[in-house]
Every structure is written in C-alpha cells, then in structure tokens.
Amino acid sequence: MIDLRSDTVTTPDEQMREAARDAPVGDDVYHEDPTVNKLQSTAADVLGTEAALFVPSGTMGNQVAARTHTERGQEVLCEREGHVYRWELGGLVQHAQLQPRTIDAGPRGAITPEQVRAGYVEGDGHRPGTGLLALENTHNARGGTALGVERIATAAAAAHERDVPVHLDGARLFNAAVARGCDAAAFVEHVDSVMCCLSKGLGAPVGSVLAGSEAFIDRARRTRKLMGGGMRQAGMVAAPALEALSNRERLAVDHRRAERLAAGLDRVDGFTARDPETNIVLVETDRPAEAVLEACEREGLLGVPFDDHLVRFCTHLDVSDEEIDGAIRAAERAASG
Ligand SMILES: *Cc1c(COP(=O)(O)O)cnc(C)c1O
C-alpha cells in the first residue's frame, strides 16, 4: 500500500529509535528532563525565539497558544479554512472561550492587512474585542500553500497596530521555509508565537513545539498543564523529535516528489491536479472523492477526501520516487477500472 493520506504516517527510523532508547530523562514537569530541555532550546534557536515548549500535538500547541494569548470572550480572527478553526473540534470555543471571526483569504489562504483591519473589533460595552490573529503557513486546506515572509509580516503588522497578538500555525513552517528559500525564523520574527509539528514531514513519532518569548512560554507551560499536557519522562519522545529537526532541508525532496506526483495525476482521466507549492497535492476529481478514493485503495493507493470532489495526497519521508510512480500507476488503474 502506498500511503499518501498524510505526512503524519511516517514511522521512526533506527536512529530515532536508538535516540529514544539512549535518551537521558527526568521529570519534565519539574523541568528536569535534559532531553526535553535540549529539544526546546534547539527549537528556540532554529525559530529565533527566546523559548520553546514541547507539546504532545500540534492541536495542543495551537490551543495552548490561543488560550494563553487571550481573555475569555474575546474574538479570534482566523482563516475560513484554517486548521485551528476547522479541524480542532471547535477548541477555540471549548478551551479558550473565544468567538471566531473568520476571514476568507482566497485560494492561497493569504490574509491581507486590509482584511485584518476590516475584521478587527474594538472591545466596548457591547462588542467583545479582538484578542488574537491566527495565521497558517503552509496553509493545509488551501493545498500546502507557502506564503512568503512579506505576507506574514504585513498581516501581523496590521494586528500589531491594534495591539492584537499574532499566533502562527506553522505545523509545516519548515516546508514553507524550504519552498520560499528562507529561514523559518524569518517568518517567526513577525509574530508572537508559532507552533511547528515535528511529527509531520520531519518524521518524529510524536510531538510539536510552541515557541515565543520567555514570558509567553512561562504562561503557556501553565496552560499546557491545565490541559493535561504536562509530561514526565518525555525525553523518550523528545529524543526522536530532536533527530527529526535535522530533517528540515530534506523537505525539498518531498516537494520535488509532490510536483512529480501532481504532473502524473493530472494526466489521469477525471483528475485535475493543482500545482503544488510544497508536499501537499490537491486533486479535483470528476467523480465523487469518496468513490475515487475507494477505487484508488483497491489499487494500493491511499489519500484523504478534502471536499466532495477534492482529494489530498501528501508526500513524506517514507515514500520513494518509485512509490510516487507506483501511486500514479495505481490512480491510472483506478480511473480505468
Ligand atoms: C496537522 C496540523 C495541525 C495539528 O497537528 P496535530 O499534531 O495533528 O494535532 C495544526 N495545524 C495544521 C495546519 C496542521 O496541518
């Protein structure tokens, strides 16, 4: 089976397994796990922030950030197709008691400064006030679009003009950095916090990091504890996550494979592949997405439905060039069968 459902399906390699086995550990709730501490300081260095916090998932990272930045009852400005709004079980409402105000940022999910200004609400006796702007890069549901630094900087500046903090959902920020040819830190310097998944394209079995100022991370640590995310000998999972951080540059390989996959799938009858910007390939299908995916599965290829006639395929660490070609052939058989 060629599994292109998500870049989360990778399994840890030998080096990661060894790192987990050999990791020095301690109780991280007491700040005493040296491997977690090393992961956090390395992540902060890479992202150019004062501090970072290891969290079990990207979802928890985003939710901890939203809760830490805001007061209950405020509004959060977020993109209509944004992960934090669409795919986290309404956590903005459930955990942070925020009222989402969505922005339709179009096919690439690039929120403009004008949209931020238009969406901003001044708190008064009637209106809750805007407490947070949430950005996403790469933008998952929009097809892994990699926004440039300028896009992030200008949207964030529009929020900062009104003293609204900015959180960046950078689940795949390193994909964005590779695609745009810059350091991840170039994006992060414009925002107040960032979440990066280590368990996606980088290949860690578990974990994400939330990064920001020392003061913000101190408060975020308390929020993480509140949500039940205080972990003990977490060095066992932080060690492979640390290994994963060195897989950043190889994401370029996934991007090349996504291009090759998109080109091949676009030639399949009834498939129209969008040009990928990173490791995510969106394919518009003439037949319903569910039926297409069932046919693909019978031929040994897995993807996920993204809409009634839209399917997502992801390239990742555990697929080779041969498997990309195999995936294209499987889709051809599925279409003709
Ligand atoms: C996957 C993802 C998340 C959540 O990460 P999990 O580790 O799956 O909870 C958040 N934001 C985006 C954009 C994602 O793609």
The ligand as a Gaussian input file, in Angstrom:
#p B3LYP/6-31G(d) Opt

LIG

0 1
 C       -1.689000      18.730000      11.461000
 C       -1.961000      20.164000      11.686000
 C       -2.185000      20.646000      12.964000
 C       -2.364000      19.759000      14.182000
 O       -1.340000      18.899000      14.455000
 P       -1.650000      17.509000      15.237000
 O       -0.298000      17.123000      15.709000
 O       -2.230000      16.605000      14.222000
 O       -2.573000      17.815000      16.341000
 C       -2.358000      22.008000      13.121000
 N       -2.302000      22.833000      12.072000
 C       -2.094000      22.398000      10.815000
 C       -2.023000      23.382000       9.705000
 C       -1.934000      21.039000      10.570000
 O       -1.753000      20.624000       9.327000

